[in-house]
Amino acid sequence: MELRRFFDQAVRASFNDLAIADEPAATYLADLLTRFARTENLFPAGVALPRLETVVDMLLEVQSAWQEDTPTFQPEHEVSVRRHIGDYTMFMTGVFRERVERLASHAFYVAQGKRAYHFVSEHARATQRAAPYRRLAEHFESFASALDYTRRVHFRDGAGHRFFGLAFE
């Protein structure tokens, strides 16, 4: 089965089980899972740092985009980094919830994810593409919980809680 189709079916089945009726969010989350199945998309190269592996790295990347006196001055880069912060925190609090809670980062991840998606929705509002980002910001915890449910119900294999070879737990 194609990976994108697998994630789409898993997310939609979970949304149905949990009585969440949000087509754009389901589509977005299935796309997010598909994108992050590849580690290089989860931890992309940055401008300020060679690889963005933590939320703090990503926040430093946002800050570096606005350094006017450097060749890396790219204020428009902030939007893509903020979207990645939202996606990364949604993914981690949804798929690797226990790890995030064990590191006592859950509240930080939720706050940063909401803030990031809100920023992207405000930026996208001018182009009429704000719809999923505003809902992701407003219902971050619900969608992260739906991803956690999706992982527990649809992603189990013989190895336990492994997701495409990533062992975060």
C-alpha positions in Angstrom: 0.0 0.0 0.0 1.3 3.5 -0.8 2.6 5.3 2.2 0.5 8.4 1.7 -2.7 6.4 1.3 -1.9 4.4 4.4 -1.5 7.5 6.5 -4.6 9.1 4.9 -6.7 6.0 5.8 -5.2 5.8 9.3 -5.8 9.4 10.1 -9.4 9.4 8.7 -10.3 6.2 10.6 -9.0 7.8 13.8 -10.9 11.1 13.1 -14.0 9.0 12.6 -13.5 7.0 15.8 -12.9 10.2 17.7 -15.8 12.1 16.1 -13.5 14.8 14.7 -15.0 16.2 11.5 -12.2 18.3 9.9 -11.4 17.3 6.3 -8.6 19.9 5.8 -6.9 18.9 9.1 -7.1 15.2 8.3 -5.5 15.8 4.9 -2.8 18.1 6.4 -1.9 15.5 9.1 -1.7 12.6 6.6 0.6 14.8 4.5 2.7 15.7 7.6 3.1 12.0 8.5 4.1 11.2 4.9 6.7 14.0 4.8 8.1 13.1 8.2 8.5 9.4 7.3 11.8 10.6 5.8 14.2 11.7 8.5 15.7 14.5 6.4 12.3 16.2 6.4 12.0 15.8 10.1 15.4 17.3 10.7 16.1 19.6 7.7 19.3 21.6 7.0 19.2 25.1 8.3 20.9 28.3 7.4 22.2 29.1 10.9 22.8 25.5 11.9 23.7 22.5 9.7 20.7 20.5 10.9 17.6 21.6 12.8 17.1 18.9 15.4 15.3 20.6 18.3 12.7 23.3 18.7 15.4 25.6 20.1 17.5 25.0 16.9 14.4 26.0 14.9 13.8 29.2 17.0 17.5 30.1 16.5 16.9 29.6 12.7 14.0 32.1 12.9 16.1 34.6 14.7 18.9 34.3 12.1 16.5 35.0 9.3 16.2 38.5 10.6 19.9 39.4 11.0 20.1 42.2 8.5 23.9 42.5 8.5 24.5 38.9 7.3 24.3 37.2 4.0 21.6 35.0 5.5 19.1 37.8 5.8 15.8 36.2 4.6 12.8 37.4 6.6 10.5 35.3 4.3 12.3 32.2 5.5 10.6 32.7 8.9 7.3 31.5 7.5 8.7 28.1 6.4 10.6 27.6 9.7 7.6 28.5 11.8 5.5 26.0 9.7 8.2 23.4 10.4 8.1 24.2 14.1 4.3 23.7 14.1 4.6 20.4 12.1 7.5 19.1 14.2 5.8 19.8 17.6 2.5 18.4 16.3 4.3 15.2 15.1 6.4 14.8 18.2 3.5 15.4 20.7 1.3 13.1 18.6 3.5 10.3 17.5 6.1 10.4 20.2 4.0 11.8 23.1 5.6 9.6 25.8 9.1 10.9 24.9 8.0 14.5 24.9 6.3 14.0 28.3 9.3 12.2 29.7 11.5 15.1 28.7 9.0 17.4 30.4 8.7 19.3 27.1 5.0 18.8 26.5 3.7 22.2 27.5 6.6 23.9 25.7 5.9 21.9 22.5 2.2 22.7 22.6 2.8 26.4 23.2 5.4 26.6 20.4 3.3 24.6 18.0 0.2 26.8 18.6 2.3 30.0 18.3 3.9 28.7 15.0 0.7 27.7 13.4 -1.0 30.9 14.4 1.9 32.9 12.8 1.6 30.9 9.6 -2.2 31.3 9.5 -1.8 35.1 9.9 0.8 35.2 7.1 -1.3 32.9 4.9 -4.5 34.9 5.5 -3.5 37.4 2.8 -3.4 34.6 0.2 -6.6 32.8 1.4 -4.6 29.7 2.5 -4.9 30.1 6.3 -7.6 27.5 6.8 -5.8 24.5 8.1 -3.2 26.5 10.0 -5.7 28.4 12.1 -7.5 25.2 13.0 -4.2 23.5 13.8 -3.3 26.4 16.1 -6.8 26.5 17.8 -7.1 22.7 18.3 -3.5 21.7 18.6 -4.0 19.4 21.5 -7.0 17.6 20.0 -5.1 16.9 16.7 -2.0 15.8 18.6 -4.2 13.5 20.6 -5.7 12.2 17.4 -2.2 11.4 16.1 -1.4 9.6 19.3 -4.5 7.6 18.9 -3.6 6.9 15.3 -0.1 5.7 16.3 -1.5 3.4 19.1 -4.2 1.9 16.9 -2.7 1.8 13.4 1.1 1.9 13.7 1.9 -1.0 16.0 4.1 -3.7 14.7 6.1 -6.5 16.2 8.8 -4.1 17.5 6.4 -2.2 19.7 6.2 1.6 19.2 8.6 2.0 16.3 7.8 4.4 13.6 9.8 3.8 10.4 12.9 2.9 12.2 12.9 6.0 14.5 13.3 4.9 18.1 12.3 7.9 20.1 10.8 5.9 23.0 
